[in-house]
Amino acid sequence: MIVIAAVVAAVSVAAGYLLVALTAAVLVVLVAPFRELTVTVDQHELRVDFSGPYWRPIRVRRSEILNPSAVDIRPLRHGGWGYRGSLTIFRRLAVILRGGPALRVDIASGGWLFVTVEDPESAVAELQTTA
């Protein structure tokens, strides 16, 4: 997707379609952080890092995590693909890059977090161990 948008931007500039080029360039900037997510669990927190340098990681302290579980995500049932919601404002956040396996954690403040990952069972096992 990013490569296609970059090619469209370059061809559009060469052809003189600056609005199309600008739109494609904005798409590259907005989509780039989502090409890869890294989810890590350590003794202090669950952390979701984006590939772009301008997106702050999502951090949830382990003491706030309740009921970690592996779930099967269907994007259209959770508002679509992408970054949906806010832990700060709505206390609910879904980071969905594709359908399939995902990590779900309930948060002590009453919210929840979904993140699509390849192996949610490993993260669940790690979160269920005592720190």
C-alpha positions in Angstrom: 0.0 0.0 0.0 2.8 2.4 0.9 4.8 1.6 -2.2 1.8 2.0 -4.4 1.0 5.4 -2.9 4.6 6.5 -3.3 4.6 5.5 -6.9 1.3 7.3 -7.5 2.7 10.4 -5.9 5.9 10.3 -8.1 3.9 9.6 -11.3 1.4 12.3 -10.5 4.1 14.9 -9.9 5.7 14.0 -13.3 2.3 14.3 -15.0 1.6 17.6 -13.3 -1.3 16.3 -11.1 -0.1 18.0 -7.9 -3.4 17.4 -5.9 -3.2 13.7 -6.6 0.5 13.7 -5.6 -0.2 15.6 -2.4 -3.1 13.2 -1.5 -0.8 10.1 -2.2 2.0 11.7 -0.1 -0.4 12.3 2.8 -1.6 8.7 2.6 2.0 7.5 2.8 2.6 9.6 5.9 -0.6 8.4 7.6 -0.3 4.7 6.7 3.5 4.3 7.3 3.3 3.9 11.1 0.9 0.9 10.7 3.0 -1.2 8.4 4.5 -2.9 11.5 3.5 -3.1 15.2 5.7 -4.5 17.9 4.0 -5.7 21.1 6.2 -6.4 24.1 5.5 -7.4 27.6 8.0 -6.9 30.4 7.8 -6.9 34.2 6.4 -3.4 34.2 4.1 -2.9 31.2 2.5 -4.0 28.0 3.8 -1.8 25.2 2.6 -1.4 21.6 5.2 0.4 19.3 4.4 1.7 15.8 7.0 1.7 13.0 6.8 5.5 12.5 8.8 7.8 14.7 6.0 10.3 15.2 3.6 7.9 16.9 4.0 7.5 20.6 3.8 3.9 21.9 0.8 2.7 23.8 1.7 1.7 27.4 -0.4 -0.1 29.9 1.0 -0.9 33.3 0.8 -4.6 34.3 -0.9 -3.6 37.5 -3.8 -2.1 35.4 -4.3 -5.2 33.2 -7.1 -7.6 33.9 -8.2 -10.7 32.0 -5.8 -10.9 29.1 -7.1 -13.2 26.4 -6.6 -14.3 22.8 -9.5 -13.4 20.5 -10.4 -13.6 16.9 -10.9 -10.1 15.4 -13.2 -9.3 12.6 -12.4 -5.7 11.6 -15.8 -4.7 10.5 -17.3 -5.7 13.9 -14.7 -3.4 15.6 -15.0 -0.2 13.6 -12.7 -1.2 10.7 -9.0 -1.3 10.2 -6.5 1.1 11.9 -6.3 2.9 15.1 -9.8 3.0 16.7 -10.6 4.9 19.9 -8.4 6.2 22.7 -7.4 4.8 26.1 -7.1 8.3 27.5 -10.5 9.7 26.2 -12.8 6.7 25.7 -10.9 4.1 27.7 -11.2 1.8 24.7 -8.7 1.3 21.9 -8.5 -1.2 19.0 -5.4 -1.3 16.8 -6.4 -3.6 14.0 -4.1 -4.2 11.0 -5.9 -7.3 9.8 -8.5 -9.9 10.7 -7.5 -12.9 12.8 -5.8 -13.4 16.1 -5.5 -10.5 18.5 -4.7 -9.8 22.1 -7.4 -8.4 24.3 -6.8 -6.9 27.8 -9.4 -5.4 30.1 -8.1 -2.4 31.9 -8.8 -1.7 35.6 -10.3 1.7 34.8 -13.1 0.0 33.0 -11.8 0.0 29.4 -10.2 -2.4 27.0 -7.4 -2.7 24.4 -7.4 -4.9 21.3 -4.2 -5.4 19.2 -3.9 -7.7 16.3 -0.8 -9.9 16.7 0.5 -13.2 15.3 0.7 -15.0 18.5 -1.6 -13.6 21.2 -1.3 -16.7 23.3 2.3 -16.0 24.2 1.4 -12.5 25.3 -1.5 -13.8 27.4 0.8 -16.4 29.0 3.4 -13.7 29.9 0.7 -11.3 31.2 -0.7 -14.1 33.4 2.6 -14.7 35.1 3.3 -12.7 38.2 5.8 -10.0 37.9 
